[in-house]
């Protein structure tokens, strides 16, 4: 298992981020889906937990066969997707991803999984053990501070309108983000994400786990950049507005993914 903790600061408050994150997920999923590839939303409903209280459960199928590297595509069937299950008890969330073929659990890589625990706090990433990892997990952990403005993003994802070194919000007047912005921004919050990747297949474990962590980091960097770059689109939304946006966007996205 390869365990990393990503700490991603944002020039937002945790309360603001709650709307921004959900808006970004819905819009990003729609943008990244086309021609039978992308994110299919299976469930989006209320849930509850005796410890964390009420929350939101989502289940998605991430269809991505054509987007994988050739050395991975050569090992898997053409009909392949990853099932993502998420329990959002904001400001704490749990996300699990497992691989599937068609509508059945995948027998090709039965020991592959991604487990993500997230907590959001109004600080600069200064909490040492935000999700209460066990001592043995802390010894394995690698902490990675992700800079949404200055860390390198894969060229295929770059858009000048989402370049946070140039972007300035018209509604909040926040941005552009200059070097050292995390020391001077107010408000400021941090998304703490502990990502555990497990691929127990001899000969491929290290390569697949490292590739997966790099892919997760790229997704987190892009998503958090977009959440801030789109702030003028969501900053005035209520939770009721957001749920309506989610419903219509997820419906449109499913049509793109499921088209033959």
N, C-alpha and C positions, 0 to 999 in steps of 0.2 A: 504494500500500500504506500502511495505517495501522498503526503499530507502537507498542504500549504494554507497559510492564512493571508488573505488579501485584505488590506485596509485601504479603503477608497474614500477620500474626503470630497465633500461637495460644498459649494457656497450656498447652501440651503439650510433650513432648519429641518429637524426630523419630521415635524408636522407637515411642512411643505412637501418633503420628499415622498410622503405616503401617496399623495395624488400623482406627483411627477413620475414615480416609479411605475405605477399601474398604467398611466397613459403611455409611457415609453414602451412598456412591454407589448401593449396592444398594437401600437403603431409600428414598432420595429418588426413584430411578427408578420404584419401585413406586408411591409416593404420587402421582407426577405423571402416571401413565399411566391412561387410562380411555377407553372408547368409541372404540377404534381409534386413539387418539392417545397419543403418549408414546414410550418407549424400548424397542425390540425388540433383544434380545441375540442376535447371530448366532454369535459365537465368543467363547470364554473359555478360553484354553489357554496352556501354557508356551511360551516362546520363548527365544532366545539371541542374543547379539551379540558379535562379536570384541573390541569395546572395552568395552562395559558389562556383559558377562557374562550370567547367566541372568535371566529376567524373565517377565512375563505379557503376552500379547497379547489384546486384546479388540476385537471389531468389533461395532458397534451401528448400528441404523437409528433415527434420531430422526424420528418422524412428527409433523409440527407444522403442517400447512396451516391449520387453524382457529385457531391461536394467533398467527399473524402479523398485523401491522397491515394494515388494509384496502388501503392503497396498495401493499403488496407482494403481497397475495392477488390483486389485480386483474391482476398481471403473470405469475403462475405457474399451471400446471395444478393441478387439484384433487388429483391423485395425486402427492404430493410428499413426499420425505423427505431428510434429510441423513445421509450415511454418516460415522460416526465411527470412526476406527482409532486405537488407543492402544497404545504399547509402554511398559510400566512396568518400568524397571530401577531400582527404588527405591534411592537417593533421587533418581534422575533419570528423567523421563518425557517422552515425545513424544506429542502428540495431533494428528491431522489430521482436518479435517472438510471434506467436499465434498458438493455437492448432487446429488440423483438424482431421476428420475421413474420410478415403477414399479420395474422391476428393471434399468434401463439408465442409463448415465451421462447426465446431463441436458445436452441441447443448448441449452436456454433460456439458461442462464448458465454457459457453459463456463469462464469465467475467475473464478469465485468460489471462494475457499478460505479456511480458517482454519488456521493452524499455531501450535501452542502447545508451548513447551518449558518444563519445570518442574524446579526443583531445590529440595530441602528442606535447611535448615541450622539448627542449634541456635544462633540468634542473633536479634537484634531487627531484622533487615532491613538490616544494615550492610554487606553485601558489595556492592561497586559493580557488578561485572559477573559475576554468578553463573553465567550460562550461556554465557559467552565469546562475546558478540556481536562482530561485526566492527566496525572503526572507523566505517564508513559507517552501520551500523545504530545504533551508539551516538549518532551525531549526530541520527538521526531519533527516537530513543527518548524517550518521555514516561513518567516514573516516577510511579506512583500508589499511595500507601500506603492500603490498605483496612483500616478499623477494624471488626472483626466485631461490636463491641458498640454503637458510636455512629453509624456511617454509616446513612443513610436507606435502608430497604428498601421496595420497592413494597408498598402496603397489602395487596394480595391475598395476599402471602406471610407476613404477620405472624401470629405465634402467641405468646400470652403465655408459654407454657411454653418457648418458644425465645428469649425476650427475655433476652439475656445480662447486661443491667443488673439483672435480678431473679433469674436462675437461680443456684442453688447446688447443686453436685454432692454427693450424699449419700455416695458411696463415696470421693471424693478430697478433699471439702471445699473445692474450688476454686470461685471465684465468690462473689457476683456481681462482675462486672467494673466497677470504678469508673473514672472519668476518670483517665487517666494509668496505666492498668493495664499497659501495655507496658513502663513503666519499673520496675515493682515486681513483676511476676509471675515466679515460678520454679516449674517449668521454663518456658522460652519458646523457641519455634521460629518460623521464617519460611518460608512457601511463596512462592518466587520464580517468577512465571509471566510469560513473554514471549509476548505474543499478537500475531500478524501476520495482519491481515485484508486480503484483496485482492479487489477487485471492479472489473474493468477493463471497465466499460460506460459509454460517454460519456453524460454528463448525470445519471447516478445514482451515480457512484463515491463521492463524498464523503458523500452522504446515507446510502447503504447501509453503508459502512464505519463511519461514526460510530454508526449504529443498532446494528450488530453488536457493536462494542466495548462500548456501553452494556449490551447484553443479556448479553454475556459477564461483565461486571463484576457485574451483578445475580445471575447464576448463581453466581459465585465467592463473593460475599458470603453468599448464602443457604446454599450448601453448607457453607462453613466455620463459619457460625453453628450449623448443625444438627450438624455433627461434634462440636462441643463440647457442645451442649445434650443430645446423646444419649450422652454419655460413660459414664453409669452402665449403659447397655445393652451397651456393647462393651468396657469397660476390662478385663474379666476373660477375654475371648475369646482363644483361641490361634489361630494361623494355620489350623490344621485346622478348628477351630470356624467360623472366618470363611468358609472355602471351602464348607463345608456350608450355611451361611446364604446365601451367594451363589447356590449352585446352586438351592436351593428358591425363593429370592426371584425370581431371574431367570426361572424356569419360570412362576411365578405372574404375573409382569409381562408376559411374552410372551402369555399367554392373554388378558390385559386388552387388549393392543394389537392383537392379531390377530383379536379377535372381530368378526364381521360386524355 
